[in-house]
Amino acid sequence: MSKKAFIKAYLKNPSRTGSVIPSSDRLGKAFADQLELLPVNRIVELGPGTGALTKHIAGSSPKLVEIDRELCNVLANRFPGCIIENRCAVEFLKECHEPCGLIVSIPLINNPEKPRIVSAIREAYLRGVVSWCMIFTYGLADPLKDAGFKKSKKIRSVILNIPPAHIWHYE
Ligand SMILES: C[S@@+](CC[C@H](N)C(=O)[O-])C[C@H]1O[C@@H](n2cnc3c(N)ncnc32)[C@H](O)[C@@H]1O
């Protein structure tokens, strides 16, 4: 069911969805391992899709911000304990006042919305709302180099993902 919903979202808007299939369990576990090392605060996942990463971090009760309404219905069924907001990540970040750590599941490579998303993350970081951020990318370059974080590091590469993905951490 969730794979079908994901492919439907991809066909509706390929550049916004960014991938034809959800992320692998290996990628989700890599995020969960890293999360154990980070300060415990409110975790927000931007662009959770069908919850391929969310299922590995659901124990932290992340807030889920997903733009696609049908995918929000899938998420609500899968993760009844999570708060789900059906809205654009940019609007969410502009109005967010609760300090949080961010997991960005929206692929930015080839994403026409990238400048708006990066600028919203930057602004939320400068306001002190975002304390750390993790993102995966299918490219080799730092995907958030313009977001103004003091520290940035590629922490892991996950080859068993389609396409292979690189995880970056920022604070
Ligand atoms: C590649 S999918 C990632 C899904 C899942 N986390 C995974 O790893 O398989 C990207 C998701 O980001 C969502 N998305 C794209 N732009 C968004 C935006 N501006 N605000 C919120 N969600 C967005 C898409 O609808 C899609 O579900």
The ligand as a MOL file (V3000), in Angstrom:
LIG
                    3D

  0  0  0     0  0            999 V3000
M  V30 BEGIN CTAB
M  V30 COUNTS 27 29 0 0 0
M  V30 BEGIN ATOM
M  V30 1 C 12.2080 10.9590 -1.5520 0
M  V30 2 S 10.7150 11.3270 -0.6850 0 CHG=1
M  V30 3 C 11.3920 10.8120 0.8670 0
M  V30 4 C 10.4910 9.8770 1.5420 0
M  V30 5 C 11.0720 9.0270 2.6470 0
M  V30 6 N 11.5770 9.7990 3.7420 0
M  V30 7 C 12.1490 8.1350 2.1320 0
M  V30 8 O 13.2750 8.3480 2.5530 0
M  V30 9 O 11.8310 7.2710 1.3440 0 CHG=-1
M  V30 10 C 10.5590 13.0800 -0.4950 0
M  V30 11 C 9.2720 13.5170 0.1860 0
M  V30 12 O 9.3500 14.9020 0.4420 0
M  V30 13 C 8.0540 15.4630 0.2490 0
M  V30 14 N 8.2530 16.9050 -0.0030 0
M  V30 15 C 8.8220 17.4890 -1.0950 0
M  V30 16 N 8.8220 18.8290 -0.9790 0
M  V30 17 C 8.2520 19.1110 0.2360 0
M  V30 18 C 7.9870 20.3220 0.9380 0
M  V30 19 N 8.3020 21.5100 0.4260 0
M  V30 20 N 7.4100 20.2280 2.1620 0
M  V30 21 C 7.0870 19.0330 2.7030 0
M  V30 22 N 7.3140 17.8460 2.0800 0
M  V30 23 C 7.8930 17.8800 0.8580 0
M  V30 24 C 7.5120 14.7040 -0.9530 0
M  V30 25 O 6.1090 14.7930 -1.0280 0
M  V30 26 C 8.0430 13.2860 -0.6670 0
M  V30 27 O 7.1100 12.5450 0.0660 0
M  V30 END ATOM
M  V30 BEGIN BOND
M  V30 1 1 1 2
M  V30 2 1 2 3
M  V30 3 1 2 10
M  V30 4 1 3 4
M  V30 5 1 4 5
M  V30 6 1 5 6
M  V30 7 1 5 7
M  V30 8 2 7 8
M  V30 9 1 7 9
M  V30 10 1 10 11
M  V30 11 1 11 12
M  V30 12 1 11 26
M  V30 13 1 12 13
M  V30 14 1 13 14
M  V30 15 1 13 24
M  V30 16 1 14 15
M  V30 17 1 14 23
M  V30 18 2 15 16
M  V30 19 1 16 17
M  V30 20 1 17 18
M  V30 21 2 17 23
M  V30 22 1 18 19
M  V30 23 2 18 20
M  V30 24 1 20 21
M  V30 25 2 21 22
M  V30 26 1 22 23
M  V30 27 1 24 25
M  V30 28 1 24 26
M  V30 29 1 26 27
M  V30 END BOND
M  V30 END CTAB
M  END
